[in-house]
Amino acid sequence: MLELNYLREKRDEAVERLKRRVNDTYEALVDEVLAVDVKKRKIQHEVEGLLAEMNAHSKEIGALMKKGMKDAAEEAKAKVAEIKSRSQELKQDLAKAEEELKQLLYQIPNAPNLDVKEGKSETDNEEVERSGEIPQLHDGAQPHWDLAAKYNLIDFELGVKITGAGFPLYLGKGAQLQRALINFFLDEAIAAGYAEVIPPLVVNEASGYGTGQLPDKEGQMYHITEDDLYLIPTAEVPITNMFRDVILSQDQLPVKVTGFTPCFRREAGSYGKDVRGLNRLHQFDKVEIVQIVHPNESYTRLGDMVNHVKGILEKLELPYRILRLCGGDLGFAAAITYDFEVYSAAQNKWLEVSSVSNFETYQSTRLMCRYRGDDKKTHLAHTLNGSALALPRIVAALLENHQEPEGIRIPKALQRFTGFEMIN
């Protein structure tokens, strides 16, 4: 969430940045937060005053008793009891104000970075880079769902039988290709200095709130109601929550972690041709990279993460473009996001395969993820993450873009992981 001190001290700047999201409700929410904050601090001040008064009277009781002034001591005791009762009432009011403040702050998204363009939707996103040649496919080239059936790589219908739509079953070389990509992505991340972890696939409510999935995306997550746990929508959630309520030393920064997990998303409301095949799934595999960094270095580190994803796509010989998301398309917790899209030659469209984001202190405020600086004080760290990479649309683009009349060519960088050069 946004830091309360930031809203107090730079209210106008926060509102101006939030306006890039093109939503008229956030300014009113900021002002409501500040009003509740004033109320809370007033109650807190009154509680502190009463406690000081109670302590003074308590000391007075002992002195009066020593002097034999019993009536005065009893009067002081009555006064202490009265103050104690009033302070208990105020403490309840304070707890209510604190909870009200927290719930209001949960409703305000991150303030976009000044490089983020104002805009309403994906049509307002900015293309900042493009690389690679769009392949010219041979006559009779097919989309990936037909190629998957032709070469017995993925059975979408059997996935529907077993579970439902959006849960494909990978077969033979299709399964081997999945495993090869996971190992390739992990090896690339490890070579770049990321430490590998295997995190849990379910998280508790505190973890969902910590990274901003709750309450914003509650309807998009699979909820295990009996145990009040959630299937992870991305490895970002458990990996970043490794650092919840943690104080790092400054010389530990940056912390770089990677992990492979299946991801689960309800994708409520998704339908039509854009969800065909691997384009949009309820379960998919992804390798995530996460960094916990010093605030002064976070945008340099963001650039490193963008370059990391670029390097992977170039090794896979896939044409790509990078978009800087506008305010209206920006994720709730992100200050800035760069989306990577690869070109799908058989579908004649761009497919999103990665998002790389800087959350600045938005997640760390919720997580209380801090570091101890040279000044011996604790400070909020910045958190960043990126998909490196999500598999479904990468597989779709590999199958479609590398298809030839005799089969599907495997990029050279991937061959040592697949053990084969062609799918035919």
N, C-alpha and C positions, 0 to 999 in steps of 0.2 A: 504494500500500500504506500501511498505518498507519505513522506515524513511530515508529522504535524508541525514541527518547527519551520519547515519549508513553507507550508501553507500560512502560518502565522506571519512569517517575515517577508515572504515574497508572494503574497496572495495574487496580485495583478499579473505577475509573470506566470504563475501556475495556470490561471484562467486563460491567459493568452495562448499558452502552449496547448491546453486542453481543447481550445476552439479549433485546432487543426483536425480534431476528430469529427467536426461538424455535428455536434450534439448540443442542443440548447439546455440540457438539464444539468450539466456539470457545474456551471457557475453557481447555480442555486444550491447545489449540494455542497460546494466549497464553503459558501456563506453559512449554510446550516451547520457544517462541521465547526466553523469558527465560533458560531453562537453557542453551540453546546460546549465547546472548549472553554469559553468564558464562564458559562454556568458551572462547569465542573471545577474550574480553578477557584471560583468563588466559594463553592462548598468546601473544597479542600482547605482553603485559607481559614474558613470558619472552624473546621474540624481541628486544625492545628492550633488555633487560638484557644478553643475549648480545652484541648489537651494540656496546653501550657497553664491555663487557669486551674485545671483540676490538679495538676502537679503542685502548683503553688499552695492550693488549699490543703492537699494531702500533707505537705511539709508543715503547714501551720497547725494541723491537728496534733501532731506529736509535741510541738512546742507548747500548745495550750494545755495539753494533758499534764505535762511536766510542771506547769505553773499551777495546776489544780483548778484550772478554769474549765470545768466540765461542761457547763451549759454552752459556752462559746465553742468548745470542741464539738459538741453534738450539733450545733448549728452549722459548723464547718463541714461535718460529715454529711448532713442533709444537703448542703450545697454541692458537695462532691457527687452525691447520688443523683442529684438533679442534672448536673453537667454530664455525668456519665450516660444517663438516659438520652439526653439531647444529642450527645456525640454519636451514640449508637444509631439513632434515627438518621443523622447526617451521613454516617458511613454507608447506610443502606442507599441513601440518595446519591452518594458519590459512586457507589458500585453501579447503580442504574445509569448514571450519566456516562460512566466509562464504557459500559456496554453499548449504549446508544451511540457514542462517539465511534467505537470500533465498527459497528454495523454500518454507519454512514461512510466511514473511510473505505470499507469493503466495496461500496458502490461506485467509487471514483476510480477510473482506470489510471494507468501511468500517464504522466504528461509527456507528449512526444518531444523528441529531440528537435532542435531548431532546424535541422536538415530535412525533417519530415515535411512533406508538402501537405497543405490542407486539401482534403478530398473526401468524397462520400463513399466510394466503392473501388473495386479493383480496376475499373476503367480509368481511374485517376492516378494509378501507380506509375512511377517513373522508371523507364528502362535506363540503366546506367552502364551496362556493358553487354556485348554479344560476342560469341566466339564459336568458330567451327562452321563448316559448310553443311548446308542442308543436303542430305543424300538424295540422289535421283534414283528411284527404285525401278526395277525391271517391270516389264508388262506382267500382269497377273500377281503383283505383290499384294499381300494380305495384311489385315490388322492382326494384332497379337492374339486375340481370342480365337481366330481361325487358325493361326500358326500353332497355338497351344493344342488345339484339337488334332491338327494334321500330324504333329510330331509327338503326340501323347505326352505333353508336358504338364498340363493343368486340366483338371476335371472340375468345371464350375458346377455342373449339374449334380455330381456326386457330393460336392460340398453342401449344396442345397438340401439334399436328402439327409445328410448326416446332421447338419446344424440349421442352415438357412442361407438366404442370399447374402453375399458379402463374406463368405467363409470358404475360399477355394481350397481344393486338395491338389497338392503338387506331386507329380509322379516322375519317376525315372530321372532323366536328365534335367527336367524342370526342377526337381527337388535338389539335384546336385548343383544346379546353377544358383539356386537360393543360398545353399550352404557355402558355395564358392564366394559369392558376393559378400556374405557376412564376414568370412575370414579375411577377404581382401580389405574390406572397410576397417575391420579391427586392426589389422597389421599396419595399415596406413596411419591410423590414429596413434598406435603405440610408437611407430617410428617418429611421429611428430611430438612425442613427449607426454602423451596421455596415459594414465594408469588405468588398466582394465579392471572393471568390477562386474559381478553378476548380481544385480539387485533383485529384490522381491517384485513379483508381478501384481501384487495387491498392496494397497496403502490405506492407512487410516485417514480419518477426516482431517486431522491436524496437518498431515502431509499435503492433502489437497488444498487446504487454505494457505499453506506455506508458500507454494509456488504460484498460486493465483487461479488454479482450476476451479476452486470453490470460492465463493458461490457462483461465479460467472458461468461456468460450463457444466453445472451439475446435471443438466438434462442430456448432455452428450456423453456422460460417463456411465459405464455399467456398475450398478450399485448392488452389492451383496447385502440385502437388507437385514438378514438375521444377525450378521456379525458386524454390520455397519462399516463395511470395507468397500473399497472401489478398485476395479480392474484398472490398471494404469493406461492412460491414453498415450503416454510417451515415457521413455526412460528418464526424461528430464525430472519427473516428479520424484521418484525414489532417490536418484543420484543427487539432486540438489538438496534434498532433505537430509542427506548424510551430514550436512553442515548446519542443521537447525540447532539453535542454542549452543553453538560452538564459537569459541574465541580462538582464532588463529594468531600465531605470531607473524609479524610483518615479513620476516624472512622466509616464511612458508609460501608466500604468494609469488606467482599465481599457482593455484591448485588446478590441475588439469586431469579430468576423469572421463573415461569413455565406457560405454556398455552397450551390449546387444540385448534387446528384449523383443518379444512380441508386443504389439500395442493393440488396444481395444477401444473402439469408438462407435457409439451408437449411430452417428451420422444421421440424426433424426431429420426428416424432410428431404433427404437426398433421393432423387429419382431421375429417370430419363436417360438419354443416350450418353450423358457425361459420366454415368456410373457403370457403364458396360465394361465387362472384363475386369482388368486390374485397376481401372481408373479410380475407383473409390470402394474401399473395403471396410468391413467391421473389424477384421483382424488382419494385421500385417506385421512384417518384421522391419526393424529399424536399428541402426547403430547411431547412438547419440554422443555428442561431445559437449562437455560442460566445463566452464572455467569459473573459479572464484578469484577475483583479482582486486588489486589496489585501484581505487577510483581514478587516480591519475593515469593509469595505464589501460583503462577498459576499452577505449576506442582504438588504441593500437592493437590490443588483443582481438577485438572484433574484426579488424582488418586481416589479422593472421588466420582467423577462423574462416573468413570468406575465401582467402587464398587456398586454404586447405581443401575446401569443397571444390573449388575450381580445378585444383590439381587432380582430384579423383575423377572428375568428369572428363578431363582431357585424356587421362589414361584409359578411360572406357570408350574413347573416340566418339563422344556424343556431343552434338552441337547444343549450346546452352545460351541462355541470356540471364542477366541478373536484374531484378526489379527492386527498387526501394519503395516499400509500401507507403501509401498515403495515410493520413491520419484516420480516415474512415475505414480502412482495411486492416489497420494495425491491430494486433492481438491486444487483449485487455491489459496484460501486465508488461508489455514491451514498450521501451522508449524509442526503439528503432529496429526495423527488421529488413533484411535483404532476402528475398525469395529467389531461388534458383529454379529455372524451368528448362527442361530439355525438349527438343523438337521431336515429335512423333510423326515420322514421314508418312506412314500408312494412314494415319488419322488426319493428317494436315493440321496439327494443332500443337500448342505448347502445353506441356504437362509439368506441374509443380512437383519437385522432388526434394526440396530442402528449404528450410527457413533458418536463418542465422540471426539471432537477436541479442541485443544488450538490454537488460532490465534495469541497469543502474542500481539504485537502492530499493526498488519497488518490492522485489522478492525478499531481499535481506532484512527489510523493515519487518515483514511478517515473520520471517524465520529467526530473527535476531542472530543473523550470521555476521560476525564481527571479527576484526583483527586488532591487535594491540600495536599501536604505532610507536615511533621513536620517542614521542612525548609521554609514553607509558599509559596513555588513555586508550579506551576502546572506541573504534569507529566502525561504521557500517561498510561492509565490502560491496563490490559490484558483482552481479552474477550475469553470466552469458551462457547461451547454449546454441546448438545447431544440429540439424540432421546431417549425418555424414556416413551413410545416406539412408533414406527410406527406400525399401526395395520394390514395391509393386510397380510403380511407374518407370523405375529404372529398368526392370525386367521387360516391361512393355516396350520401351524405347529400344532396348538391345535387340529384342526379337524383330521388331519392325525395321529399324534402321540398318541392321546388319544382315538382313535376309538377302539371299542370292538364289538363283534358279536351282542350285544343287543343295541348298540348305542354309542354315544360319551360322554365320561366322562368329567365333568367339574372339573378342579383342585380345591382343597379345598379352597385355598385362594381367589378364584374368586366366590365361590358359594353365598356368602352374597350379591354380586353385581348382579348376574344373577337371583337369586331366584329359581333356579333349579339346580339339580345335574347331570342330564343327558339330552342329546338331543336324542330323539328316536321317 
